[in-house]
């Protein structure tokens, strides 16, 4: 009769080693390599005559134009107006998205009443509503702020709604069993569980806001980076047009980096998959 023998436990796999503080600067330098190579290649191609200056000027020429507009104060005026429009539109669209997303995600009546019209509105390209918005709000500052608000609303609303609905119901039941009231459950369970989706929605909303601002500032604007680009197009100033595009790109990059930093600070408890 054979007697079963005990076999050794399988060897434990090594836990992934988190990124150390010493590795972070090296990784930042690695991330900067590809943009630097791209800019250097652009500069070399422009100097070699492969890129005509009237089509795509060299980065050095674009930087020179930016320095000239900065010294005479022109760039600061246009940039401040663009930032004001983007901030106001984001505030309006973001607050509405958070409120309606929370109502639709937390209440069954809100889901039945709020979500269907929002789903219908999602199918409409908000940039295609410019002719109708001109009739409704005119061609002044209201049009530009409304476009930014519409662009920011939908990504943040849907991620707020999805973030709330994706919370495990067992966590809510456990909190209720522990005696937590509705306000405490909202604070300690719902909000932390929905924060990752909220940050994703906010990043998408900011990207859509900058895109909407580009279009809005090209409609009867007197200031703003988009107006600066349109005016430069009339006089075939390609360097100013490229400068405006680079400003929009940098604004989008800086806002995304700021959100990533804030996300790391607020979601220190969250351990996601790290690239190896």
N, C-alpha and C positions, 0 to 999 in steps of 0.2 A: 504494500500500500504506500503510495507516494505521499509524502508530507509536503504541503505547500511551504515554500520558503519565502521569507521577506526579501524583497528586492530594495535596493537603495533608492532613495528619492531622486528624481531627475535633477540634474544640476540647475541651480538657479541662474537665470539670465541676468546679466548685468543691467542695472538701471541706466537709462540714458543720462549722460552727464550734462547738466545745464550749462548754458553759456556763462563763462566767467566774465568778470569785469575787464580783465586784461584782453579778452577776445573781442569785446565790443568795438574799441577803436579800430582794430584791424579790419573788422567786417565793414565798418563805415567807409574805410578807405577803399575796400574792394567794390563796394556799391558805387563809389564815385568814379571808378575806372572807365566804365562804358560811356557815361556822358562826356567825360573829358576827351576820350578818344574820338567820339562823334564830333565834338566841336573842333578838335584839331584837324580832323579829316575835312570838315566843312571849310575851315580857314585855308587849308592847303589847296583844296580844289578851287576855291575862289581866287587865290593868288596865282594859280597856274592857268587861269583863264577858262577852266572847265565849266565854271558857273558864271554866267554874265552878271555883272553888277546890277543891271537894270532888272534882272529877274530875281536874283537872290544874292544880296551883298554879303561880304565877309562878316564874320562875327565881330572883328575889330571895328569895322565901319559902323555896325549896329550899336556897339558899345559907345563909340564916339558920339553918335547921334543922341544916345541916352544921356551921356554926360552933358552935352550941350543943352538939351531940354531941361535937365535937372538944374543946371547953373542959372538959367534965366527964369526958373520957377514954373515953367509951363507944365512939366510932367507932374509936379506935386499937386497942382490944381485939378488936373484931370484924374489923377489917381485917387485923390481924396473923395471926389464926387462918385467915382465908381465904387469905392469901398463903402460909402454911405448908402448907396442904392442896394448893394449886395447885402449889407448888414440889416437894413430895414426889411428887405424882402425875405431874408432868411428868418428873421424874428417873427414876422407875420405868418409865413407859411409853416414854420416849425412849431409854433404854439398851436395853431389849428390842427396840424397833423398829430401832435401828441395828445391833444384833448379828444379829438374824434377817434383816433386809434385806440385810446384807453377806453372810451365809451363802447366802441364796437367789440373790443376784446374782452372786456370784463362783464358786460351786461348782455343778456340774450336779446332784450328789446333793442338795445343799441346796435347789435349785430344785424337785426332784421331791418332796422330803419336807416342806419348810417351806411353800412357797407355796400348795399346794392347801388345807390347812386354814385358812390366813389368808384366802384368797379366799372361803371359805365363811363365815368369821366376819365378813367385811366386809359381807355381806348382812344381818346381824342388826343392828337399831338398838340401840346399846349402852344408850341411855336406857330402852329397853323391857325391859332385863334387870334393872331395879331389883327387882322381886319375887323373882326367882331369886337375885340377889346378897344380898338381905336374908337368905334362907335359908342361903346359903353363908358370908357373912362377918359377918352381924349388921347392926345399925342404928347402930353407933358410927362412929368415925373411919375404920375400914377401908373402909366402904361409900363414903364420900366420896372417899378417896384412890383406890380402885379405879375409880370412875367417871371421875375425871380421867385416870388412867392409860390406861383404855380409849379415852377420847376422843382422847388424844394419840398413841396407838400407831399406828392405822391410817394417818392421813395421812403420818406420818413414815416408816413402813415402806414404803409404796408409792412414795414419792418417792425413798427410798434405793435401792430395787430398780430403779426406772426410771432413776435417775441413773447407776447402774453399767452397766446394760444398754445405755444410749444412747451410751456411749463408743465412739468409732471403733476398730474392731479393728486398723486399720492403725497407730494410735499405739502400741498395746500391742506389736505385732510389731516396730515400729521400736525401741522401748525394749529389747525382747529381743535384737534384732540388735546393739544398742550395748553389750550385756553386762550389762544391769541384771537383777538377780535378782528373785525374787517380791516381797520386801519393798520393794526400791527401786522396782519398777513400781507397787506399791500406793501408795507415797508420792508419786511424781513424776508419775504418769499417772492412776491411778484416782481418787485422792482429789481432785485439782484438777478433774478432769472431772465428778465427781459433786457438787461443792460447790454449784453453782447450784440443782440439784434438792433438795439437802439443806436449803438455806435456805428454799426454797419450802415444803417439807414441814414445817419447823419453824414457820413462820408459820401454816400451816393447823392444826398441832397445838396451838399456843397458843390459837388461836381456839376450837377444839373443847374445849380444857381449861377455858376460862372458862365456856363453855356448860354443860359437865358439872358444874362446880362450883355453878352456880346451882341446878341440879336437886338435887344431892347435899345442899346445905345446907338444903334444905327438907324433909328427911327426918330427923326426930328429932334436930335440931341444937340446941345450947344457945348457941353462939356462931357468929360469921361474918356476913358481909354478907347472905347469903341468909336466915339466921335472923332478922336484924334486919328484913328486908322482910316476912317471914311474920308476925312479931309485930306489926308496924305494920298489916298488913292486918286483923288481928283487932280493932284499935281504930280502923280507918278513918283511919289517919294517912297520907294520900296523899303528903304531902311527904316522909316517910321512905322510902316505896316508890320514889318518883321519884329520891330521893337515892341509894338503893342501885343503881338502874339506871344512873345517871350514873357511879357509882364503877366498876361493871363495865365500862362503855364507856371510861372513862379508863384503866383498867388495861389493857384490850385495845389501846387506841391507843398508850400508852407502851411496851408490850412490842413492838408492831410497829415503832415508831420506833427502838427500841434494836436490833432485828434488822436494820432497814434500814441503820443506821449501821455495825453490825458487818459486814454484807454488803459495803458499799462499801469498808471497810478491807481485807477479806480477798480480795476479788475485784477488785483494782485492774487486773489484766491483762485483765479481761473488758470488751469494748466492745459494749454492746447498743444497740438503737435508742432514740434520744432523741426525746421529743415536741418538735414545733416550734411 
